[in-house]
């Protein structure tokens, strides 16, 4: 979608590919280009595209909506709830546009056009490509179509910029930075519960859904540990937050050692409990969900440390920070994997290879101590000298 200034306001224009493979456009004019207006414009344009593409008589052959319904039932039975929700979210936009099309009319050009026309992040495009591929692969297996049209989709490789590398370099918080953020939180009377949750995530490396799903029965303070048995869906709202699911992988079932400060935080939540089953809750006794925690962390970090284009603050950076600290302490990579619940060593290595400032200093000191040439011997004086 792109925006053009016109006399009556702002014109929003979107391109799409019709059934014949021809590029077409739809447009609407709105009064401004605020963020909320842009979101609304995108929805209206998608509706226009849908109407244009479905203006002709639909064939009696099987529609995408029918295949989608059968596929979603299969996904719900095959994957964890969080994965199921992620899959449905990834294909929703495409299905809304093409739901009344017979599936064999959907070609590679339609898929490629949909994936690249909204200027999404490369990671988001790749994820949608994968999930749509799963949907059409299911259609092939069910013999609705002969071949998967997404297999020929070509997504341009996005070139990384200096800013991209800087964002990756600045991922995570140091211990001193976290202290600075916590001090700011106390000075500005922020929620004590959210402060402690942020600190606990940093100290343990837990995923937010693991922390939110931690029950009192899984706390063993005598042995200074907690047991990860369940998770919640961290993007859920209302009653859905109370539903528990198995952890993502077998490696995620684990015992996590607690240092003295982490034990103090657990004890505070137990003493100030607002729920009979769960340990961590907000002031209303509800389980903390991703959106609320994300907004809190981003806000306090930007206020305490500064807002920078090359630095992003979020919940997951606390887990990244924990792994980096373990690497600084010289903890073996296998032990790190066990502690944070990684099943694939590549996942741990992606963070482990992120060299912190402290590790750089240690490397510099070791390099400075290297001596390649033998020490020069001091000439001996003779009796006549």
C-alpha positions in Angstrom: 0.0 0.0 0.0 1.2 3.5 -0.8 -0.2 6.9 0.0 -0.5 10.0 -2.2 -1.6 13.5 -1.2 -4.6 14.8 -3.1 -6.8 17.9 -2.8 -9.5 16.1 -0.8 -7.1 14.4 1.6 -4.9 11.3 1.2 -5.3 8.6 -1.5 -4.5 5.1 -0.4 -3.6 2.8 -3.3 -3.0 -1.0 -3.3 -1.9 -3.3 -6.1 -3.1 -6.8 -6.7 -3.0 -9.6 -9.3 -6.3 -10.7 -10.9 -7.3 -14.1 -12.1 -5.6 -13.6 -15.5 -2.3 -12.6 -13.9 -2.7 -8.9 -14.7 -1.7 -6.3 -12.2 -4.6 -4.1 -11.1 -5.1 -1.3 -8.5 -7.8 -0.3 -6.0 -7.9 3.0 -4.2 -9.7 5.0 -1.6 -9.4 8.6 -0.3 -9.4 9.4 3.4 -8.9 12.7 5.3 -5.6 12.0 7.0 -2.7 9.5 7.2 -2.7 8.8 11.0 -1.6 5.3 12.0 -5.2 4.3 12.9 -6.4 5.6 9.5 -3.8 3.6 7.7 -4.9 0.4 9.4 -8.5 1.2 8.5 -7.5 1.9 4.9 -5.7 -1.4 4.6 -8.8 -3.3 5.7 -11.0 -1.3 3.2 -8.6 -1.9 0.4 -8.4 -5.7 1.2 -12.3 -5.7 1.1 -12.2 -4.0 -2.3 -9.6 -6.5 -3.6 -11.8 -9.3 -2.3 -14.9 -7.9 -4.1 -13.0 -7.4 -7.4 -11.5 -10.9 -7.3 -14.9 -12.5 -6.5 -17.1 -10.5 -8.8 -17.3 -13.4 -11.3 -19.3 -16.5 -10.8 -17.5 -19.0 -8.5 -17.0 -22.5 -9.8 -18.7 -25.5 -8.2 -15.2 -26.9 -7.4 -13.9 -26.8 -3.9 -13.4 -23.4 -2.4 -10.4 -22.2 -0.4 -12.7 -21.7 2.6 -13.6 -25.4 2.6 -10.0 -26.5 2.4 -9.0 -23.9 5.1 -11.7 -25.3 7.5 -10.5 -28.8 7.1 -6.8 -27.8 7.4 -7.4 -25.7 10.5 -9.1 -28.7 12.2 -6.0 -30.8 11.4 -3.6 -28.0 12.7 -5.6 -27.8 16.0 -5.2 -31.5 16.6 -1.5 -31.6 15.6 0.1 -28.6 17.2 0.2 -26.8 20.5 -2.4 -24.2 21.1 0.1 -21.3 20.7 1.3 -22.7 17.4 -2.3 -23.2 16.2 -3.1 -19.6 17.0 0.1 -18.4 15.2 -0.8 -20.4 12.1 -4.4 -19.1 12.0 -3.1 -15.5 12.4 -0.6 -16.0 9.6 -3.1 -17.0 6.9 -6.1 -15.0 8.0 -5.6 -12.1 5.6 -5.0 -14.3 2.6 -8.0 -16.5 3.3 -10.3 -13.5 3.8 -9.5 -12.3 0.3 -9.6 -15.6 -1.6 -12.0 -17.7 0.6 -14.6 -18.0 -2.2 -12.2 -18.9 -4.9 -11.9 -22.5 -6.0 -8.5 -23.5 -4.8 -7.1 -24.6 -8.2 -7.6 -21.0 -9.5 -5.1 -19.7 -6.9 -1.7 -19.4 -8.6 1.8 -18.6 -7.6 1.4 -15.0 -8.7 -1.5 -14.5 -6.3 0.6 -15.8 -3.4 3.7 -13.9 -4.2 1.7 -10.7 -4.7 0.0 -11.1 -1.3 3.3 -11.8 0.5 5.3 -8.8 -0.8 2.7 -6.1 -1.4 2.4 -4.9 2.2 6.1 -4.2 2.8 6.2 -6.6 5.8 9.4 -7.5 7.7 11.4 -10.3 6.1 10.8 -12.6 9.1 7.0 -12.1 8.9 7.0 -12.8 5.1 9.0 -16.0 5.6 6.6 -17.1 8.4 3.5 -16.5 6.2 5.2 -18.2 3.3 5.8 -21.3 5.5 2.3 -21.5 6.9 0.6 -20.9 3.6 2.9 -23.6 2.2 1.5 -25.9 4.9 -2.0 -25.1 3.9 -1.5 -25.8 0.2 0.6 -28.9 0.9 -2.5 -30.2 2.8 -4.6 -29.4 -0.2 -2.2 -31.5 -2.4 -2.4 -34.4 0.0 -6.2 -34.2 0.0 -6.0 -34.2 -3.8 -7.8 -30.8 -4.2 -4.9 -29.6 -6.3 -2.0 -31.3 -8.1 0.9 -29.2 -7.0 1.7 -26.6 -4.3 1.6 -23.1 -5.9 3.8 -21.6 -3.2 6.8 -23.8 -4.1 7.5 -21.5 -7.0 7.1 -18.2 -5.0 10.2 -16.1 -5.2 10.7 -13.8 -2.2 13.6 -11.3 -2.7 16.3 -11.6 -0.2 16.3 -8.5 1.9 19.7 -6.8 2.3 20.7 -6.1 5.8 21.5 -2.5 6.6 24.0 -1.1 9.2 20.9 -0.4 11.4 19.9 -4.0 11.3 23.3 -5.1 12.5 23.3 -2.4 15.2 19.9 -3.6 16.5 21.2 -7.1 16.7 24.4 -5.9 18.4 22.4 -4.0 21.0 20.0 -6.8 21.9 19.7 -7.4 25.6 20.5 -5.6 28.8 23.6 -5.7 30.9 23.3 -6.1 34.7 24.2 -2.4 35.3 21.5 -1.4 32.8 18.9 -3.5 34.5 19.8 -1.9 37.9 19.4 1.5 36.3 15.9 0.5 34.9 14.8 -0.9 38.3 16.0 2.2 40.1 14.0 4.3 37.7 10.9 2.1 38.3 11.1 2.6 42.0 11.7 6.3 41.7 8.6 6.7 39.6 6.4 4.3 41.7 5.9 1.8 38.9 4.0 -1.5 39.6 6.0 -3.5 42.1 4.6 -6.7 40.6 5.7 -5.8 37.1 9.2 -4.7 38.3 9.7 -8.0 40.1 8.4 -10.0 37.1 10.9 -8.2 34.8 13.7 -8.9 37.2 12.7 -12.6 37.6 12.7 -13.1 33.8 16.2 -11.6 33.7 17.5 -13.8 36.5 16.0 -17.1 35.3 15.8 -16.8 31.5 12.2 -18.1 31.5 9.8 -17.5 28.6 6.9 -15.2 29.6 4.4 -18.1 29.0 6.4 -20.3 31.3 6.4 -17.6 34.1 2.6 -16.9 33.6 1.8 -20.6 33.8 3.9 -21.3 37.0 1.7 -22.8 39.7 2.5 -22.8 43.4 2.7 -26.6 43.3 5.7 -26.3 41.0 7.7 -24.2 43.5 10.3 -26.0 45.6 12.1 -23.5 47.7 13.7 -26.2 49.9 15.7 -27.2 46.9 15.9 -23.6 45.5 14.2 -24.5 42.2 11.0 -24.3 40.2 9.7 -27.0 37.8 8.4 -26.0 34.4 5.4 -28.2 33.7 2.9 -25.9 31.9 2.7 -22.7 29.9 -0.1 -20.3 29.1 -0.9 -18.7 25.8 0.9 -15.3 26.5 -1.2 -13.4 23.9 -4.5 -14.5 25.3 -7.1 -12.3 27.1 -9.8 -13.0 29.7 -10.5 -16.6 30.6 -8.2 -18.0 28.0 -5.2 -16.9 30.1 -6.2 -19.5 32.7 -5.8 -22.4 30.2 -2.6 -24.4 30.6 -0.8 -26.3 27.9 2.3 -28.5 27.7 5.6 -26.7 27.1 6.7 -26.2 23.5 9.3 -29.1 23.5 10.5 -31.9 25.6 13.5 -29.9 26.6 11.2 -27.2 28.0 10.1 -29.6 30.8 12.8 -28.8 33.2 13.9 -27.7 36.7 15.3 -24.2 37.0 17.7 -23.2 39.9 16.9 -20.0 41.7 19.5 -17.7 43.1 18.8 -15.8 46.4 17.3 -12.8 44.7 15.0 -15.0 42.6 13.9 -16.8 45.8 13.1 -13.4 47.4 10.9 -12.5 44.5 9.0 -15.8 44.6 8.5 -15.5 48.4 7.1 -11.9 47.9 4.6 -13.2 45.4 3.6 -16.1 47.6 3.1 -13.7 50.6 1.2 -11.2 48.5 -0.7 -13.8 46.5 -3.9 -12.8 44.6 -4.6 -16.2 43.1 -5.0 -19.6 44.7 -3.1 -21.5 42.0 -0.7 -19.2 40.0 2.4 -17.5 41.4 2.7 -14.5 39.2 -0.2 -12.1 38.7 -0.8 -8.4 38.1 -2.5 -6.1 40.7 -5.9 -7.4 39.6 -5.0 -11.0 40.2 -4.9 -11.8 36.5 -2.0 -13.6 34.8 0.3 -11.1 33.0 0.0 -11.3 29.3 2.5 -10.4 26.6 1.1 -7.1 25.4 1.0 -5.5 28.9 4.5 -6.7 29.8 5.9 -5.6 26.5 4.5 -2.1 26.9 5.8 -1.9 30.5 9.3 -3.0 29.6 9.6 -0.8 26.5 8.3 2.3 28.4 10.6 2.0 31.5 13.7 1.0 29.4 13.2 3.9 27.0 12.7 6.3 29.9 15.6 5.0 32.0 18.2 4.2 29.2 17.0 6.4 26.3 15.2 5.8 23.1 17.4 4.8 20.2 16.7 3.9 16.6 19.2 1.0 16.8 17.9 -0.5 20.0 14.6 -2.3 20.6 13.3 -3.2 24.1 11.0 -6.1 24.6 10.2 -9.1 26.8 12.3 -11.6 25.0 15.5 -9.5 25.4 15.5 -10.5 29.1 15.9 -14.1 28.1 18.6 -13.1 25.6 20.3 -11.2 28.4 20.3 -14.2 30.8 21.9 -16.4 28.2 24.6 -13.8 27.5 25.4 -13.5 31.2 25.7 -17.3 31.5 28.1 -17.2 28.6 30.1 -14.4 30.3 30.3 -16.7 33.4 31.8 -19.4 31.3 28.8 -21.8 31.7 29.1 -24.7 29.1 26.7 -24.4 26.2 25.0 -27.7 27.1 24.3 -26.5 30.6 22.8 -23.2 29.2 20.5 -25.2 26.8 19.3 -27.3 29.8 18.6 -24.2 31.9 16.6 -22.2 29.3 14.9 -25.2 27.7 16.4 -25.2 24.2 16.1 -28.4 22.2 18.2 -27.2 19.3 21.8 -26.1 19.9 21.5 -23.6 16.9 19.0 -21.6 18.9 21.4 -21.3 21.9 24.4 -20.6 19.6 22.6 -17.6 18.0 22.6 -15.9 21.4 25.8 -17.4 22.7 27.7 -16.0 19.8 26.5 -12.5 20.7 29.7 -11.1 22.3 29.0 -8.7 25.2 31.2 -5.7 26.1 32.5 -7.6 29.1 33.6 -10.5 27.0 35.3 -8.1 24.5 37.3 -6.6 27.4 38.4 -10.0 28.5 39.4 -10.9 25.0 41.4 -7.6 24.7 43.2 -8.3 28.0 44.1 -11.8 26.9 45.4 -10.5 23.6 47.5 -7.8 25.3 49.1 -10.5 27.4 50.3 -12.5 24.4 54.0 -12.4 23.8 55.3 -13.9 20.6 59.0 -12.8 20.7 61.4 -14.1 23.4 62.4 -11.6 26.1 65.7 -9.8 25.3 68.4 -10.8 27.8 70.3 -8.1 29.6 74.0 -8.1 28.6 76.3 -9.2 31.4 78.9 -6.6 32.5 82.6 -7.6 32.4 85.0 -7.0 35.4 86.9 -4.3 33.4 83.7 -2.2 32.9 
